[in-house]
Amino acid sequence: MKQKGKWVEWLAAGSLTVAVFLFFLFFYPYHNLLKEQMILFLHTQDHFISYLEKPAWLTGYAGDLLTQCFIMPAGGAILVSLSLLTLWLLFRKAFRSFGIRPIVASAVAAIPVAVEFLFHCGLHYPLSSTFSTLLALCFFLLFIRIRNRHLYIWLFLPVFALLYYLAGHGVLLFTLLWLVFGLIRIVKKRFSVLIPALLGMLIPLLLRPAFLLTPGRAYTYPVKAPLSLNISFTWEKILALDYHTQKGNWFKVIYLAQQYGMKNRVASYYTNLALSQSNLLGDWLFLFYQPGPGALFLPVSQQSTPLTIAFSNEVFFRLGDMNMAQHSAMLGMIFSQNHRSSRLTKRLAEIHIAIGDAPAAGKYLGLLEKTLFYRKWAREHRTLLHATDVPLREKIPSVDTVRLADDYVNALEILLKSNPTNKMALDYLLCTHILRKDIPAFRETYDRWFVRETEPVPGVYAQALIVSLYREGASDDMLQKYGIPNSVINHFMEYTNAYQESGGDPEPLQEMYGNTFWFYYHFAMLQE
């Protein structure tokens, strides 16, 4: 029976480990991919020394070293699943040391492992935190080999201080296990273990000035962001759109956006960017959820999250607004939990290559050359430092002015004045006016910048134009001059009649006209 029980335990543990691996490989890979992008691990002596300046230097260094492997979905899935399996084995052994039966110890050990799994499903939970727990368990299992009561008590404080420097928050688990084991197996007088435990718990608070940490961070290091205990498939979908945007897989982004059907501002941001890069924004804008003009840009403000700030540079970079792209990338770096990011370092290198600032670009490429997985990319891009035909350089405005970070209309107009052929800037300016329901501004921009002789009128623009022309009582000749198709004119008349018949009720109009500008104009609640 005992042998059968062991087989059941190991079969369950092995099955769950495989399930965790498959989950992170196929159903939840983009969280781990993001975690790799938001660190910058340099294989240098100075980078190693920087870890010695904080607690948890050993687990922090080892965790970040291996987090580099998250660049491959299989790498992240393997490391997380094996870490959780090891965690279960060590918790199981620790609980058995209290005298708990093996089968019960195995079941109880699954509880903290399940919690750790949920933490890993969060956006910012680091692998180094799991390593801190693992090292604390190893210290505890070694420490309980001490059978001398006096050594068990008096060695606690120096071991606690050492473990805090090596593993950070792992000392909290170590103290709890040490206290329980001491009360059960070592001594009967509670104060003799309670007092050292209380003194030990004060050590992070006493040492925090030396490590420049707040009280809260002193007890949670190397965790640097709020924890969440939930699996967010919403964010997993957004990160999928983000990942394929970085790769330039525009039709993949559009396909995923169609599959997801998300009513989310960040998802709309990436969808619109992919539509613009595929020359479909003017036709397909209202085939997707549009919360308002905020669907075109992610604001960089006090209300922004560090992650959306990091994402916000994508559209500016593609537009050619390198000043704002650099502004967003630098803020994304500053407000990220590690204050360094391989993803944003790459983007800063690309920005400075585009503007022809070779020394600054060389600085960022030099950092990337000291990494494991980006050194090849950096060496390839060094060849562009003195090139004259750099992509995006022709989009960069020749003049600029002091402006607010969220003055998108002014920024787009500056781009167009410098380069009237910047079609993405024109699409974004026209769609900004459309999403703001500002028909006069749309008409003025369209008349000034859109070349009607060489391009057919995109469907959404035709829908907005006919509203403007209808307001001023334009003739059929004027409609033909603007090249508005008869199908759009007939569709508009049908919508007008249906709107009047419905008495302003959107429900009867949703199915037939829900993806038109007219429906958006009448019923959408704008979100800035």
C-alpha positions in Angstrom: 0.0 0.0 0.0 2.9 2.4 0.8 4.5 1.6 -2.5 1.2 2.3 -4.3 0.8 5.5 -2.4 4.2 6.7 -3.6 3.4 5.9 -7.2 0.2 7.9 -6.9 2.0 10.9 -5.4 4.7 10.9 -8.1 2.2 10.3 -10.9 0.1 13.3 -9.7 3.2 15.5 -9.3 4.5 14.5 -12.7 1.2 15.0 -14.4 0.7 18.5 -12.8 4.3 19.5 -13.9 3.5 18.5 -17.5 0.2 20.4 -17.3 2.0 23.5 -16.0 4.6 23.2 -18.8 1.9 22.9 -21.5 -0.1 25.7 -20.0 2.8 28.2 -20.2 3.9 26.9 -23.6 0.6 26.9 -25.4 -2.0 28.9 -23.4 0.0 31.5 -21.5 3.4 32.1 -23.2 3.2 35.9 -23.6 3.5 36.7 -19.9 6.8 35.0 -19.8 8.0 36.7 -23.0 7.2 40.1 -21.5 9.1 39.3 -18.3 12.2 38.6 -20.4 11.8 41.9 -22.3 11.5 43.9 -19.1 15.0 42.9 -17.8 18.4 43.7 -19.3 20.9 41.1 -18.0 24.5 42.0 -18.9 27.3 39.5 -18.7 29.7 41.9 -17.1 31.5 42.3 -13.8 29.8 45.7 -13.0 26.4 44.2 -13.6 27.2 41.3 -11.2 28.4 43.8 -8.6 25.1 45.8 -8.9 23.3 42.8 -7.4 25.5 42.8 -4.3 24.1 46.2 -3.4 20.7 44.8 -2.6 19.3 41.9 -0.5 18.5 38.6 -2.4 21.6 39.1 -4.5 22.1 35.4 -5.1 18.5 34.5 -6.0 18.1 37.8 -7.9 21.2 37.2 -10.0 20.3 33.5 -10.7 16.7 34.3 -11.4 17.5 37.1 -13.9 20.2 35.0 -15.5 17.7 32.3 -16.3 14.9 34.7 -17.2 16.9 35.4 -20.3 15.7 32.0 -21.5 12.1 33.2 -21.4 12.9 34.7 -24.8 11.8 31.2 -26.0 8.3 30.1 -24.9 9.6 26.6 -24.2 12.4 28.0 -22.0 10.0 29.9 -19.8 7.6 27.0 -19.6 10.4 24.5 -18.6 11.9 26.8 -16.0 8.7 27.7 -14.3 7.4 24.1 -14.3 10.6 22.6 -12.9 10.9 25.3 -10.3 7.4 24.5 -9.1 8.1 20.8 -9.0 11.3 21.4 -6.9 9.3 23.7 -4.7 6.8 20.9 -4.1 9.5 18.4 -3.2 11.2 20.7 -0.7 7.9 21.8 0.9 6.9 18.1 1.1 10.2 17.3 2.9 9.9 20.3 5.2 6.3 19.2 6.3 7.5 15.7 6.8 10.1 17.0 9.2 7.2 18.1 11.5 6.1 14.5 11.7 3.3 14.8 9.2 2.5 11.6 7.2 3.9 11.4 3.7 0.5 11.5 1.8 -0.7 14.4 3.9 2.6 16.3 3.6 2.3 15.9 -0.2 -1.2 17.3 -0.3 -0.4 20.2 2.0 2.8 21.0 0.0 0.6 21.5 -3.1 -1.1 24.5 -1.5 1.9 26.9 -1.5 2.9 25.6 -4.9 -0.5 26.4 -6.3 -0.2 29.9 -4.9 3.3 30.3 -6.5 1.8 29.1 -9.8 -0.8 31.9 -9.6 1.8 34.4 -8.8 3.7 33.4 -11.9 0.6 34.1 -13.9 0.9 37.7 -13.0 2.6 40.3 -15.2 5.6 41.1 -13.0 6.3 38.1 -10.7 10.0 37.3 -11.1 11.6 33.9 -11.2 14.0 35.1 -8.6 11.2 35.2 -6.1 10.6 31.5 -6.5 14.3 31.0 -6.1 14.2 32.9 -2.8 11.6 30.5 -1.5 13.6 27.5 -2.7 16.8 28.7 -1.0 14.9 29.4 2.2 13.6 25.8 2.2 17.1 24.5 1.6 18.5 26.5 4.5 15.7 25.2 6.7 16.3 21.6 5.8 20.0 22.0 6.5 19.4 23.9 9.7 17.1 21.2 11.3 20.0 18.8 11.2 21.3 20.7 14.2 20.1 18.7 17.2 21.8 20.8 19.9 19.2 23.1 21.4 21.6 25.9 22.1 23.1 25.9 18.7 19.7 25.7 17.1 18.7 28.9 18.9 21.9 31.0 18.9 22.8 30.3 15.2 19.4 31.6 14.1 20.2 35.3 13.9 23.5 35.0 11.9 21.9 32.5 9.6 18.8 34.8 9.2 21.1 37.8 8.3 23.0 35.7 5.8 19.9 34.3 4.2 18.3 37.7 4.0 21.3 38.9 2.0 21.2 35.9 -0.2 17.4 35.4 -0.6 15.5 38.4 0.5 11.9 37.7 1.5 12.7 34.0 1.8 13.8 34.7 5.4 10.1 35.1 6.3 9.3 31.5 5.3 12.6 30.3 6.9 11.6 32.0 10.2 8.1 30.5 10.2 9.4 27.0 9.6 12.2 27.4 12.1 9.8 28.6 14.7 7.3 25.7 14.2 10.0 23.1 14.1 11.7 24.6 17.2 8.4 24.4 19.2 7.6 20.9 18.1 11.0 19.2 18.1 13.7 21.3 19.9 12.4 23.1 23.0 9.3 23.3 25.1 9.7 26.8 26.4 8.1 29.0 23.8 9.9 32.3 24.7 13.3 30.7 23.9 12.3 30.5 20.2 9.8 33.3 20.0 12.2 36.0 21.1 14.9 35.2 18.5 12.2 34.9 15.8 10.9 38.4 16.7 14.4 39.8 16.8 15.2 38.2 13.4 12.0 39.7 11.9 13.4 43.2 12.7 16.6 42.7 10.7 15.1 43.7 7.3 13.8 46.9 8.9 17.1 47.7 10.5 19.1 46.9 7.3 16.8 48.7 4.8 18.6 52.1 5.0 21.8 50.4 3.9 20.0 48.9 0.9 17.9 52.1 0.2 14.6 50.3 0.5 11.2 51.3 1.8 9.9 49.2 4.8 7.5 47.3 2.5 10.2 46.6 -0.1 12.6 45.5 2.6 10.3 42.5 3.4 9.3 41.6 -0.1 12.5 42.0 -2.1 13.2 40.7 -4.8 9.5 41.2 -5.7 9.3 44.8 -6.9 5.7 45.1 -8.0 2.2 44.4 -6.4 1.3 40.7 -6.5 -1.8 39.3 -8.1 -3.4 35.9 -7.6 -5.3 35.5 -10.8 -4.9 34.2 -14.4 -5.6 37.1 -16.7 -6.3 35.9 -20.2 -7.3 39.4 -21.1 -3.7 40.6 -20.6 -2.4 37.4 -22.3 -4.4 38.4 -25.4 -3.1 42.0 -25.2 0.4 40.7 -24.9 -0.1 38.5 -27.9 -1.1 41.6 -29.9 1.9 43.4 -28.5 4.4 40.6 -29.3 3.3 40.3 -32.9 3.4 44.1 -33.3 7.0 44.1 -32.3 7.7 41.4 -34.9 5.8 43.4 -37.5 3.3 40.5 -38.1 0.5 42.9 -39.0 -1.9 40.5 -40.5 -1.4 38.2 -37.5 -2.3 41.1 -35.2 -5.5 41.8 -37.2 -6.4 38.1 -37.3 -6.0 37.9 -33.5 -8.0 41.1 -33.0 -10.8 39.6 -35.0 -10.7 36.3 -33.0 -10.5 38.0 -29.6 -13.2 40.7 -30.2 -11.9 42.6 -27.2 -13.4 45.8 -25.9 -10.2 47.1 -24.5 -8.3 50.3 -25.2 -4.9 48.8 -25.4 -6.1 46.1 -27.8 -7.7 48.8 -30.0 -4.3 50.7 -29.9 -2.5 47.7 -31.4 -5.3 46.8 -33.8 -5.3 50.3 -35.2 -1.5 50.3 -35.5 -1.7 47.0 -37.5 -4.5 48.4 -39.7 -2.4 51.5 -40.5 0.6 49.4 -41.4 -1.6 47.2 -43.7 -3.1 50.3 -45.3 -6.6 49.3 -44.0 -7.2 51.9 -41.3 -9.5 54.0 -43.5 -11.6 51.1 -44.5 -11.7 48.8 -41.5 -11.6 51.3 -38.6 -15.1 50.5 -37.3 -14.9 46.8 -37.8 -13.2 46.8 -34.4 -14.0 48.3 -31.0 -13.2 52.0 -30.9 -13.6 53.7 -27.5 -12.7 57.1 -28.9 -9.6 59.0 -30.0 -7.8 57.3 -27.2 -7.7 54.1 -29.2 -5.0 55.6 -31.5 -2.5 56.6 -28.8 -1.6 55.4 -25.3 -1.2 58.5 -23.0 1.9 59.1 -21.0 0.6 60.8 -17.9 0.3 60.4 -14.1 -2.6 58.0 -14.6 -0.7 55.7 -17.0 0.7 52.4 -15.8 4.4 51.5 -16.3 3.4 48.9 -18.9 1.2 51.1 -21.0 4.0 53.7 -20.9 6.4 51.1 -22.2 3.9 50.2 -25.0 3.2 53.8 -26.0 6.3 54.4 -28.0 5.3 51.9 -30.7 3.0 54.2 -32.6 5.3 57.2 -32.4 8.2 55.2 -33.7 6.2 54.0 -36.7 4.9 57.5 -37.4 8.4 58.9 -37.4 7.9 61.1 -34.3 11.2 60.2 -32.8 11.2 62.8 -30.1 8.0 61.4 -28.6 9.1 57.8 -29.2 12.3 58.5 -27.3 10.3 60.3 -24.5 8.0 57.3 -24.1 10.8 54.8 -24.2 12.8 56.6 -21.6 9.8 57.0 -19.3 9.0 53.3 -19.9 12.6 52.4 -18.8 12.5 54.7 -15.7 9.1 53.4 -14.5 9.7 49.8 -15.1 10.2 47.7 -12.0 13.9 47.0 -12.9 14.6 50.4 -14.5 16.2 48.5 -17.4 14.7 46.7 -20.3 16.1 44.8 -23.3 13.1 45.7 -25.3 13.3 49.5 -24.6 17.1 49.5 -25.0 16.6 48.1 -28.5 14.0 50.7 -29.3 16.3 53.5 -28.1 19.0 52.2 -30.3 16.7 52.1 -33.3 15.5 55.7 -32.6 19.1 57.0 -32.4 20.0 55.1 -35.6 17.0 56.6 -37.3 17.9 60.2 -36.3 21.6 59.7 -37.2 22.9 60.0 -33.6 25.7 57.4 -33.9 27.3 58.0 -30.5 24.0 57.5 -28.6 23.0 54.5 -30.7 26.4 53.0 -30.1 26.0 53.3 -26.4 22.7 51.3 -26.5 24.1 48.8 -28.9 27.2 48.4 -26.7 24.9 47.3 -23.8 23.0 44.8 -26.0 26.3 43.3 -27.2 26.9 42.3 -23.6 23.7 40.2 -23.5 23.3 36.6 -24.4 20.5 36.7 -26.9 20.7 40.3 -28.3 24.4 40.6 -29.2 23.8 39.3 -32.8 21.0 41.9 -33.3 23.3 44.6 -31.9 26.2 43.7 -34.2 23.9 43.7 -37.3 22.5 47.1 -36.4 26.0 48.6 -36.0 26.3 48.5 -39.7 23.5 51.1 -39.9 25.2 53.7 -37.7 26.6 55.6 -40.7 24.1 54.5 -43.3 22.1 57.1 -45.3 19.1 54.9 -46.3 17.8 54.1 -42.8 14.1 53.1 -42.8 11.8 55.7 -41.1 14.4 58.5 -41.5 12.4 60.2 -44.3 9.4 60.4 -41.9 11.3 62.4 -39.2 10.0 66.0 -39.3 12.5 68.7 -40.3 11.1 71.1 -37.7 9.5 70.7 -34.3 8.1 72.8 -31.6 7.4 72.7 -27.8 4.1 70.9 -27.3 2.2 68.9 -24.8 2.8 65.2 -24.8 -0.9 64.5 -25.5 -1.2 67.1 -28.3 -1.5 64.5 -30.9 -3.2 66.7 -33.6 -0.3 69.2 -33.5 2.3 66.3 -33.6 0.6 64.7 -36.7 0.3 68.1 -38.5 4.0 68.7 -37.9 4.8 65.3 -39.4 2.6 66.0 -42.5 4.1 69.5 -43.0 7.6 68.0 -43.2 6.5 65.0 -45.3 3.1 65.1 -47.0 3.6 61.6 -48.2 3.6 60.2 -44.6 0.4 58.2 -45.2 0.3 56.8 -41.6 0.4 60.3 -40.2 -2.5 61.4 -42.5 -4.5 58.3 -41.6 -4.0 58.9 -37.9 -4.9 62.6 -38.2 -8.1 61.9 -40.2 -9.1 59.1 -37.8 -8.4 61.3 -34.8 -10.9 63.8 -36.1 -13.3 61.0 -37.0 -13.1 59.4 -33.5 -13.6 62.8 -31.9 -16.7 63.3 -34.2 -15.1 66.5 -35.4 -16.5 66.7 -38.9 -15.2 70.2 -39.8 -11.7 69.4 -38.8 -11.8 66.1 -40.7 -13.0 67.9 -43.8 -10.4 70.6 -43.6 -7.6 68.0 -43.1 -9.0 65.8 -45.9 -9.2 68.7 -48.4 -5.7 69.8 -47.5 -3.7 66.6 -47.5 -5.6 63.7 -49.2 -4.6 63.2 -52.8 -7.9 62.3 -54.5 -6.5 62.0 -58.0 -4.3 58.9 -57.2 -6.2 57.2 -54.3 -9.7 55.9 -54.0 -11.7 57.2 -51.0 -11.5 54.7 -48.1 -14.9 53.6 -46.9 -14.8 55.2 -43.5 -13.6 58.5 -44.9 -16.4 58.4 -47.5 -18.9 58.0 -44.7 -17.5 61.0 -42.9 -17.3 63.1 -46.0 -20.9 62.5 -47.0 -22.0 63.7 -43.6 -20.0 66.9 -44.1 -21.3 67.3 -47.7 -24.9 66.6 -46.6 -24.8 69.3 -44.0 -23.9 71.9 -46.5 -26.4 70.7 -49.1 -23.8 69.6 -51.7 -24.9 68.8 -55.2 -24.5 65.4 -57.0 -21.6 66.9 -58.9 -19.8 67.7 -55.7 -20.3 64.1 -54.5 -18.8 62.9 -57.7 -15.9 65.3 -57.4 -15.0 63.8 -54.1 -15.3 60.3 -55.6 -17.9 59.0 -53.1 -19.2 55.7 -54.5 -22.9 55.4 -55.1 -23.0 52.4 -52.8 -22.0 54.7 -49.9 -24.6 57.3 -50.9 -27.3 54.7 -51.0 -26.2 53.2 -47.7 -26.2 56.6 -46.1 -29.8 57.3 -47.2 -30.9 53.9 -45.9 -29.2 54.6 -42.6 -30.9 58.1 -42.3 -34.3 56.6 -42.9 -33.7 53.7 -40.5 -32.4 56.2 -37.8 -35.5 58.3 -38.1 -37.8 55.3 -38.0 -36.1 53.9 -34.9 -36.6 57.2 -33.0 -32.9 57.3 -32.0 -32.9 53.7 -30.6 -29.5 52.0 -31.4 -30.9 48.4 -31.0 -32.6 48.1 -34.4 -29.6 49.7 -36.2 -26.8 47.7 -34.6 -26.8 44.7 -36.8 -26.9 46.5 -40.2 -25.0 49.7 -39.4 -23.0 49.0 -36.3 -19.7 49.1 -38.2 -20.3 52.5 -39.8 -19.1 56.0 -38.9 -22.8 57.1 -38.8 -23.7 54.7 -36.0 -20.5 55.7 -34.1 -21.3 59.3 -34.5 -24.8 59.0 -33.1 -24.3 56.5 -30.3 -20.6 56.1 -29.2 -19.7 57.5 -25.8 -16.2 59.0 -26.2 -13.3 58.0 -24.0 -10.2 60.3 -24.1 
